Amino acid sequence: MHDFRVIGDVREKTLIYDVVVDRCYYSEEYNNIILKQIEEGLKNISPQHRCIVTIDQEFFEVEINWEMFIDINKE
C-alpha cells in the first residue's frame, strides 16, 4: 500500500487505499485476485465503512550508475 486516506464525516466514512503491484505481477487477472482478497478482508474488519481500493503499477525503475561508487584512482 502506498497511500491511505479517510474521507467523510462521523456518520459515513470512506476508506481509500492505493496499492502498488510490482510490474512483473501486474495483469488484469492478478489485479482482480488482489482486489477481491483486499475487499473481502476489509469487509470483515470494517463492515460499516465504504472502501475504495485502487491497484497501481510500479511506475518507476531505479537505475544505478555503479561507476559513481567506484574509486577509479584506486590502485
N, C-alpha and C positions, 0 to 999 in steps of 0.2 A: 504494500500500500504506500503510495507516495503523497496522498492528500486525503484529509478527512475534514468535513465541515458539518455543522449543525445549523439548520435554519428553521425558522418558525417561532411560535410563541409557546407559552406554558401548556396550552391545550393540545396543540398539534405540532410535533417536531418532525422534521425530515432529516435523516442522516445520509450524507453524501460521501461515498467512498470512490476514490480513483486508485486503481490498481495497475501496476506496470508488469507486463509479461515480457520476459526475455524474447528477443526476436526469433530465436531458434525454436521456440514453442508456440509462436504466435500463429494461430489459424482459427478459422471460424468455428470449427468443431471443438478445439481445445478451449476457446473463449466461452462457448456455451456450457461446457462442463464446469469450468471455473465459476461462471456466473451462477449456475444452478446451485453449486455447493455453498457459495458465499451467501446467496439469498436464503437458502434453507437454514443455514446456521444463524443468520441474523433474525429470522422469524422465530427461531427457538429462544434466542437470547432476549430479544426486544420486540415482541409481537405488537406492542402498542405504537411503535414508530413506523413511519413510512421510510423505506430505504431505497436509495438510488446508487447503483454500482456501475462504474464505467471502467472498461478494460482498455488500457493504452499500451501501445507497442513501445518498447525501449526505443528512444528517439535519438540517441547519440552513441557514438563509439569513441572510446578514448584511444588515441594513437600516441605512443610514447617514442620519443627520439632518444634512444639509449646513448647515443654519442654525447649527449649533454652531460651524462653522468660518468663518462669515462675520461680520465685524465690522459690525453693523448701525448703529453710530455713525459709521462711516467716511463721509467726505463725498466 
